[in-house]
Amino acid sequence: MSEREILSSAIQSILDNDKEKALAVAQKAIDSGSDLLNVLNEGFSEGIRQVGDLFERGEKFLPELIEAAMIMEKVTAALNEEIIKEMPDGIAKKGTMIIATVEGDVHDIGKGIVISMIKTQGIDVIDMGRDVGIEAIIDKALEYDADIIGTSALLTSTIEGMKKLEEELRRRGLRDRFRTIVGGAPVTQKFAEKIGADAYAEDAAEAVVKVLELLESSTG
Ligand code: B1M
């Protein structure tokens, strides 16, 4: 199977809600030494985005969206595991990052991809999961003496949580202690600047670049 066939089969398997096919395509990608991040981003993720578009147009219904998301979670977990396995041994630890999907939001597929990419750079990532409150995020960052706090949101109604996080960090006198990065489909560079976040990343590859820059700037 060529790289192009892998990508189109990955998209189709999600559109068809076909778990067996999706997992088989993921395995083929692993066995053939494909660029797994590309398979995730341009293949499976594109599939779930198309399902989302069909859902928005009323051509797919919520149970189908939920099923596609569950398949997506399984495939992402399998590929993420492989991406981490391919990490070279003995990579120096560069820093610690806390990451969470903000309160009221359960979307975490993209966050999972961001995490596995960042981990490959020797950064410890503590994943707090989804629907996480601001206080819990800050407490976890203090507990782990984190360098960076990353938040993800996929709903226009929940990105407000990112603004509240910035406000709460300032209120508690902790704003200079952590660097912050925000991401997720409705988040923009402009929004990040407006709320005072240190960085914004559009996708997982950019998140890696931005996180490394933040770590560099925090150590001088
Ligand atoms: Co929902 N959902 N969903 N959903 N869902 C969207 C986001 C939506 C756009 C669909 C639509 O209507 N077209 C819409 C939001 C509209 C809006 O507010 N603008 C929507 C809605 C309305 C809802 C519900 C309200 C539906 C309902 O109940 N009526 C409900 C809300 C639940 C809640 O959160 N409280 C809901 C539920 C769900 C499911 C549970 C079924 C499922 C989520 C399962 C899961 O995540 N475990 C789901 C899904 C799968 C989607 C879509 C189809 C796909 C999201 C996704 O996984 N994309 C989505 C439509 C779409 O995106 N076209 C949709 C693939 C993923 C790889 O991309 O998440 O963008 P993404 O992540 C990227 C970048 O954004 C970036 O890097 C990632 C990798 O490249 N990034 C970061 C993400 N986080 C980052 C953090 C960073 C940096 C970069 O730094 C910290």
Boltz pocket constraint, residues with backbone or C-beta under 6 A from the ligand:
constraints:
  - pocket:
      binder: B
      contacts: [[A, 40], [A, 41], [A, 45], [A, 48], [A, 49], [A, 50], [A, 51], [A, 52], [A, 53], [A, 55], [A, 56], [A, 62], [A, 65], [A, 66], [A, 69], [A, 73], [A, 99], [A, 104], [A, 105], [A, 106], [A, 107], [A, 108], [A, 109], [A, 110], [A, 111], [A, 113], [A, 114], [A, 149], [A, 150], [A, 151], [A, 152], [A, 153], [A, 154], [A, 155], [A, 156], [A, 157], [A, 181], [A, 182], [A, 183], [A, 184], [A, 185], [A, 186], [A, 200], [A, 201], [A, 202], [A, 203], [A, 204], [A, 205], [A, 207]]
      max_distance: 6.0
